[in-house]
Structures are given as C-alpha cells and as structure tokens.
C-alpha cells in the first residue's frame, strides 16, 4: 500500500490527519446477541488483537469493560440503556441524528492523556441488510474498524474484508499489514502529522 493510500485511511472528511491506537489492553463486552454470536465476536476480537500484537484483558481497572458493543433493532433503544448517557456525551441528540440519517452503525471513542484509545462504544442497528450477513462478517468488520481510529471515510467505498476464492472471509492483506505496523512500539500511539503515514507505510511494506 502506497504512503498516499495509507494517509487516506487516517485523513478525515474535513481534511485533518488523525491516527490513534489503543493505549491499554482491550476488555470487551457485548450486549444484545445470543451466546453463539458472542463467541464469534470474542473470537474476532482475539484474532485482530493478536494480529496487532496488542493485548486483551478480562477487565479494565478504570472502566471495567473498555470496548462495549451494542446490537439492537431501533436507535430509540439506546437511551434506555442504564448509565450509557454518562459514558457517551449528548447521547440523546446523537441518537436522533443517527436515526434521522438511517444509520446502521456508529463508533464512539474516548482517549487517554497520551492520545491513545482508552475506550470505544460500538452501536450496530441490525437492519434488514445487516441481518442477511453472517455473524462472522459483522463481528470481524466491527473489530477491525475499532482496533484503530480510522478516518470516517476509510471504508466508505471498500470493505476492510474480502473473500478468498473458496469463500473464506478474511481481512484484506494490505489492511492487516497496516494494523500490524500501527502497533509497532517505535511508532507513537497517536499522530496528527501526515508524515506519520510515511513511517506507517514503510513498516506495513516489510515482509512478515
């Protein structure tokens, strides 16, 4: 992947470059799914975290769980979740905007003092289109889009996932390379200078 392509993955719609990775172990919790789907989601999280060379934990000392994934049928359900409004600012107006836009998913991040990701809240409204997808596709897609602070336009035109000729669902190799490179300890946990993309692209191009 070229430096320009890497830069585009973290250049937001307003033109600003913003990169961040998790600065602490990821402690996930999932709401609104059956047990078998829960296992699929946790398996996807373990696989992507292992790819990044990052760590998972049973609990986060500050928040208990720091990756919260909510599945539901209607945006109106979210304001009814106890204490969620304390974790996600302006939850009511946000839900109103998402419902009006017909959105099916939304991710909200919180950051630590160093600028690293310290928490993420993932909201997935299971509309008819998502309901047709396999659970592993939904799970892997959400985890991949949460392991880094990607641009809000990064995957607008192309999914981070692909299928092999035999039908197996996989992470696109170039995206996997970027994730792996992003967690190189010599790189910062956050960056706003587009020159960061040059360093990231160089590491992503290294053979594994």
ABEGO torsion letter per residue (X at the ends): XBAAAAAAAABBAAGBBBBBBBABBBBBBBBGBBAAAAAAAAAAAAAAAAAAGBBBBABBAAAGBABBBBBBABAAAAAABBGAAAABBGAAAAAAAAAAAGBABBBBBBBBAAGBBABBBBBBBBBAAAAABBAAAAAAAAAAAAABBBBAAAAAABBABBBBAAGBBBBBAAAAAAAAAAABAABBABBABAAAAAAAAAAAABBX
